[in-house]
């Protein structure tokens, strides 16, 4: 729902704020804030010469994937999660940039701090988006929900040099739809009394839980819009798509969504994976890649003040057979060397030989970084941790290539994709908005 061109004519203009003019925002205390082309925007901010050029962030060789594309690149059809090779065909003149996750995490922390200065009820969904419940801030700040949304937009741009879009609505589902419909750098308000006027003209694919196959199935039986779903008797809808999905979609189509903002949501795992330019048998090369991935994932843990007890690896062979293996540590860790040692042992002892297409590392069973058990048992690791924290600071200041493990120096890149070491809350791509 991020492209207004696919929406009914006039709907975006009707609900989008224009300057200091917006629809009635009474009761619209659920905000969804989404950074605009986050990774690409940070790169352009840090490299002004990229302004007014198509910019694509992601794997820089043919088998990588696009992590982010600015809006100029999107005009050529480039989209997130698209293979880099396809993006190059669509926009051969674009500037392709390798991601700097340390920098993105740093900006994300600053943005989330702005949100938490306004309300403690902040539910991050990823580095670049979050739900906020501002009901408690209205009286204290003497502002309406839309005024608070505009304040957030101003503060994010002033403090970090990037823009965001905000949806304000009575529910989380509607707020997320609205933020996607007013991009980039916009504000959309869905009035409490106009929920169905906003929702019903939308295509059925706007409903969370409706993927391409479900949308096609509903279309074949004449259910093309949200209004069609709302008007369908629930017994018929159950027969068409099953009881659970039918009841879920029917409630959303009526504008019902009582989910609260949950500020205590914690990452369940953090990791990274790489897709190789060509398939590889070489175990030494695979170990080097595990070290890269362990370094990146452990740095993410340290940046977020987390540690993990379980290390798992994922290996996909050339025939697309995929296996995962894991080991639980005695105490939680955020130390690269400990993560790598465990991952490397799993590779050597539990993964059969074969042509490997993809390899990944994931750290699970996360706890807060000051966990008492860790403080009792991690004395041998402290030297490594202090060195790695110093390296984190150097990378943040001078870039990701400033400090590298010796075993990675003078080694040519063997992979094409840099897949984001993003938080994983155990949700699939169809996470509720």
C-alpha positions in Angstrom: 0.0 0.0 0.0 3.0 2.3 -0.4 2.1 3.5 -3.9 -0.9 5.7 -4.1 -1.1 5.1 -7.9 -2.8 1.7 -7.1 -5.5 3.3 -4.9 -8.9 4.6 -5.8 -8.7 8.0 -7.3 -9.2 10.8 -4.7 -8.8 8.6 -1.6 -5.3 9.7 -0.9 -6.1 13.4 -1.4 -9.1 13.1 0.9 -7.2 11.8 3.9 -3.7 13.1 3.4 -2.7 16.1 5.5 -1.9 19.3 3.6 0.3 21.6 5.6 -1.5 22.3 8.8 -4.8 21.1 7.4 -6.0 17.5 8.0 -9.2 15.6 8.7 -10.6 15.3 12.2 -8.0 13.4 14.3 -10.1 12.9 17.4 -9.4 9.4 18.7 -6.6 8.8 16.2 -4.1 7.9 18.9 -2.4 5.0 17.1 0.5 6.2 15.0 2.6 4.2 12.6 5.8 5.9 11.8 7.8 4.5 8.8 11.1 5.9 7.6 11.2 6.7 3.9 13.6 4.4 2.0 15.6 4.2 5.2 18.9 2.7 4.2 19.1 4.6 0.9 18.1 7.8 2.7 21.0 7.4 5.2 23.4 6.8 2.4 22.3 9.9 0.6 22.5 11.9 3.8 26.1 10.8 4.3 27.0 11.2 0.7 25.3 14.3 -0.7 26.7 13.7 -4.2 24.1 10.9 -4.4 21.2 13.3 -4.2 19.0 13.3 -7.3 20.5 10.0 -8.5 18.9 6.5 -8.3 20.4 4.8 -5.3 20.1 1.1 -4.6 21.4 -0.4 -1.3 22.1 -4.2 -1.1 24.3 -6.9 -2.5 26.6 -5.4 -5.2 27.0 -8.5 -7.3 24.5 -10.5 -9.4 23.1 -12.9 -6.8 22.4 -10.4 -4.0 19.1 -8.8 -3.1 18.0 -5.1 -2.9 17.7 -4.0 0.8 16.5 -0.5 -0.1 16.0 1.8 -3.0 15.3 5.5 -3.1 12.3 6.9 -4.8 14.2 7.8 -8.0 15.3 4.2 -8.4 11.7 3.0 -7.7 10.5 5.0 -10.7 12.5 2.5 -12.8 10.7 -0.4 -11.0 13.4 -1.3 -8.5 12.0 -2.7 -5.3 13.2 -4.1 -2.0 13.9 -7.9 -2.0 14.4 -7.8 -5.7 17.5 -9.7 -7.0 20.3 -7.3 -7.6 20.7 -8.6 -11.2 17.1 -7.7 -12.0 17.6 -4.2 -10.4 20.7 -3.6 -12.6 18.7 -4.5 -15.7 15.9 -2.1 -14.7 18.3 0.8 -13.7 21.8 0.2 -15.1 22.7 3.8 -14.4 21.8 3.5 -10.7 24.4 3.8 -7.9 24.7 0.5 -6.1 25.9 0.8 -2.5 26.9 -1.9 0.0 24.9 -1.6 3.2 26.4 -0.1 6.4 24.3 -1.7 9.1 26.3 -0.2 12.0 25.3 3.2 10.7 21.7 2.3 10.2 21.4 0.9 13.7 22.9 4.1 15.1 20.3 6.2 13.3 17.6 3.8 14.3 18.5 4.2 18.0 18.3 8.0 17.6 14.9 7.8 15.9 13.4 5.4 18.5 14.7 7.8 21.3 12.7 10.6 19.7 9.6 8.4 19.8 10.2 7.4 23.5 10.6 11.1 24.5 7.0 11.5 23.4 5.5 8.2 24.8 6.7 5.1 26.5 4.3 3.1 24.4 6.5 2.4 21.4 6.5 -0.9 19.6 9.4 -1.2 17.1 8.7 -3.5 14.1 12.2 -3.1 12.6 15.0 -0.6 12.4 12.9 1.8 10.5 9.3 1.6 11.7 7.3 1.5 14.9 3.8 1.9 16.3 3.2 4.5 19.0 0.2 5.0 21.2 0.0 8.7 22.0 -3.2 8.7 24.0 -1.3 9.6 27.2 0.7 12.3 25.5 -2.2 14.4 24.3 -2.9 16.2 27.6 0.7 16.5 28.7 1.8 17.9 25.4 -1.4 19.9 24.7 -1.3 18.6 21.1 -3.6 16.6 18.9 -2.5 13.2 17.4 -1.8 14.9 14.1 0.2 17.7 15.7 2.3 15.1 17.5 2.8 13.2 14.2 4.0 16.4 12.6 6.3 17.0 15.5 7.8 13.6 15.1 8.4 14.2 11.4 10.1 17.5 12.1 12.3 16.2 14.9 13.4 13.1 12.9 14.4 15.3 9.9 16.1 17.9 12.0 18.1 15.4 14.1 18.9 12.8 11.5 18.5 14.4 8.1 16.0 11.8 6.8 12.2 11.9 6.4 9.4 9.6 7.6 5.8 9.1 6.9 3.1 8.8 9.6 -0.3 7.3 9.7 -2.7 8.4 12.5 -5.8 6.3 13.0 -8.0 4.6 15.7 -6.3 1.2 15.2 -2.8 -0.2 14.3 -4.0 -1.8 11.1 -5.4 1.5 9.8 -2.4 3.5 10.9 0.0 1.2 9.0 -2.2 1.4 5.9 -2.2 5.2 6.1 1.5 5.6 6.5 2.1 3.5 3.4 -0.4 5.5 1.4 1.2 8.9 2.1 4.8 8.2 1.3 7.2 9.8 1.1 7.4 12.5 3.8 3.6 12.5 4.4 1.0 12.4 7.1 -2.4 10.7 6.7 -5.3 10.8 9.2 -8.1 8.3 9.2 -11.0 9.9 11.2 -12.8 7.7 13.7 -16.1 8.4 11.9 -14.8 7.6 8.4 -13.0 4.3 8.9 -15.2 2.4 6.5 -15.1 5.3 3.9 -11.4 4.9 4.0 -11.2 1.1 4.1 -13.9 -0.2 1.9 -12.7 1.2 -1.5 -9.3 -0.5 -1.1 -8.5 -3.7 -2.9 -8.8 -6.9 -0.9 -5.0 -7.2 -1.0 -4.9 -4.3 1.5 -6.1 -6.6 4.2 -3.4 -8.1 6.4 -3.2 -11.8 5.7 -4.2 -11.6 2.0 -1.3 -12.6 -0.2 -1.3 -13.0 -3.9 -2.9 -16.4 -4.0 -5.7 -15.5 -1.6 -6.4 -12.3 -3.5 -6.6 -14.2 -6.8 -8.9 -16.8 -5.2 -11.2 -14.1 -3.7 -11.2 -12.2 -7.0 -12.4 -15.3 -8.9 -15.4 -15.5 -6.6 -16.2 -11.8 -7.0 -14.6 -10.4 -3.9 -12.4 -7.6 -5.2 -12.5 -4.9 -2.5 -12.6 -4.7 1.2 -16.2 -3.7 1.0 -17.0 -7.0 -0.8 -15.4 -8.9 2.1 -17.3 -6.9 4.6 -20.6 -7.5 2.9 -20.0 -11.3 2.5 -21.9 -13.4 5.1 -19.4 -15.0 7.5 -20.5 -18.6 6.8 -19.8 -18.2 3.1 -16.5 -16.6 3.8 -15.6 -19.5 6.0 -16.4 -22.0 3.2 -14.2 -20.0 0.8 -11.1 -19.5 2.8 -11.4 -21.4 6.1 -12.7 -20.5 9.5 -9.7 -18.7 11.0 -8.8 -16.5 8.0 -12.4 -15.7 7.3 -13.1 -14.4 10.8 -9.8 -12.5 10.8 -10.5 -10.8 7.4 -14.2 -10.1 8.2 -13.2 -8.3 11.4 -10.6 -6.2 9.6 -13.0 -5.4 6.8 -15.4 -4.0 9.4 -12.6 -1.8 10.8 -12.2 -3.9 14.0 -8.6 -4.3 15.4 -8.2 -4.1 19.1 -4.5 -4.9 19.3 -2.6 -2.6 21.7 0.9 -1.2 21.3 3.2 -3.6 23.1 6.4 -1.8 24.1 8.0 -4.8 25.7 8.3 -6.7 22.4 11.8 -8.1 22.3 13.8 -9.6 19.4 13.8 -13.4 19.5 16.8 -13.8 17.3 19.4 -11.8 15.3 21.4 -13.1 12.4 22.6 -12.7 8.8 23.1 -14.8 5.8 24.9 -14.7 2.5 24.1 -16.0 -1.0 27.3 -16.8 -3.0 28.1 -15.6 -6.5 28.8 -19.3 -7.4 28.3 -22.5 -5.4 31.2 -23.5 -3.1 32.6 -26.7 -1.8 35.6 -25.1 0.0 35.2 -25.5 3.7 37.9 -22.9 4.5 36.0 -20.3 2.4 32.8 -21.3 4.2 34.5 -20.7 7.6 35.6 -17.2 6.4 32.0 -16.5 5.6 30.9 -17.7 9.0 33.4 -15.4 10.6 32.0 -12.4 8.6 28.4 -13.3 9.5 29.4 -13.9 13.2 31.1 -10.6 13.3 28.1 -8.7 11.9 25.5 -10.5 14.0 27.5 -10.1 17.3 28.0 -6.4 16.5 24.2 -6.1 16.1 23.8 -7.7 19.5 26.2 -5.3 21.1 24.6 -2.3 19.5 21.2 -3.4 20.9 22.6 -4.3 24.4 21.6 -8.0 23.9 23.3 -11.4 24.2 22.2 -14.8 23.0 22.5 -18.3 24.3 21.9 -20.4 21.2 23.9 -20.2 18.0 22.5 -21.7 14.8 23.7 -22.0 11.3 21.8 -22.4 8.0 23.2 -24.0 4.9 21.5 -24.2 1.5 23.0 -26.5 -1.1 23.0 -26.1 -4.8 19.9 -28.3 -5.1 18.1 -25.9 -2.6 18.1 -28.5 0.1 18.4 -26.5 3.4 19.5 -27.6 6.8 19.9 -25.8 10.1 22.0 -26.9 13.1 22.2 -25.2 16.5 24.0 -25.4 19.9 23.0 -23.8 23.2 25.9 -22.2 25.1 26.4 -22.4 28.9 25.9 -18.6 29.2 24.7 -16.0 26.8 27.3 -14.1 24.7 27.7 -11.2 22.4 31.4 -12.0 21.5 32.2 -12.6 17.9 34.8 -15.2 18.6 32.4 -17.3 20.8 29.7 -17.1 18.1 32.2 -18.0 15.3 33.8 -20.9 17.3 30.3 -22.4 17.8 29.2 -21.9 14.2 32.4 -23.3 12.8 32.1 -26.4 15.0 28.5 -26.9 13.8 29.7 -26.6 10.2 32.5 -29.1 10.6 30.7 -31.7 12.7 27.1 -31.6 11.5 27.0 -30.4 7.9 27.8 -32.9 5.2 30.0 -32.0 2.2 28.4 -30.5 -0.8 28.1 -27.5 -3.1 26.8 -24.6 -0.9 24.7 -21.8 -2.3 23.9 -19.9 0.9 25.2 -19.9 4.5 23.8 -18.1 7.5 24.4 -17.5 11.2 21.6 -16.7 13.8 21.8 -16.0 17.5 18.7 -16.9 19.6 17.4 -17.0 23.2 18.3 -13.3 23.6 18.6 -11.6 27.0 19.5 -8.1 28.1 23.2 -7.4 28.0 23.7 -7.0 31.7 22.3 -10.4 32.5 23.7 -11.5 35.9 24.6 -15.0 34.8 26.8 -13.7 32.0 28.6 -11.3 34.4 29.5 -14.3 36.6 30.9 -16.6 34.0 32.3 -14.4 31.2 35.7 -13.4 32.6 37.7 -15.2 29.8 35.7 -13.3 27.2 36.2 -9.8 28.6 39.3 -9.1 26.6 37.6 -10.1 23.4 34.6 -8.1 24.2 36.5 -4.9 25.0 38.5 -5.3 21.8 35.3 -5.8 19.8 33.5 -2.9 21.4 36.5 -0.7 20.4 36.2 -2.1 16.8 32.5 -1.3 16.8 33.3 2.4 17.6 35.9 2.5 14.9 33.5 1.1 12.3 30.8 3.5 13.3 33.2 6.4 12.8 35.2 5.3 9.8 33.0 2.7 8.0 32.6 -1.1 8.1 35.9 -1.8 6.4 38.0 0.1 9.0 38.5 -2.9 11.3 38.4 -6.5 10.1 39.6 -9.8 11.5 43.0 -10.7 10.3 41.7 -13.8 8.6 39.5 -11.7 6.4 42.2 -9.3 5.3 43.3 -9.5 1.6 40.4 -11.9 0.9 38.4 -11.0 -2.1 34.6 -11.0 -1.8 33.1 -14.3 -2.5 29.5 -13.4 -2.0 27.1 -11.1 -3.7 24.4 -10.5 -1.2 24.6 -8.6 2.1 21.3 -9.7 3.7 20.3 -7.4 6.6 21.1 -8.7 10.2 17.6 -7.6 11.3 15.7 -8.4 14.4 13.4 -11.5 14.1 10.5 -11.6 16.4 9.5 -15.0 15.2 7.1 -13.5 12.6 6.8 -14.3 9.0 6.6 -11.8 6.1 2.9 -11.6 6.8 3.4 -10.1 10.3 0.3 -8.1 11.3 0.8 -4.4 10.4 
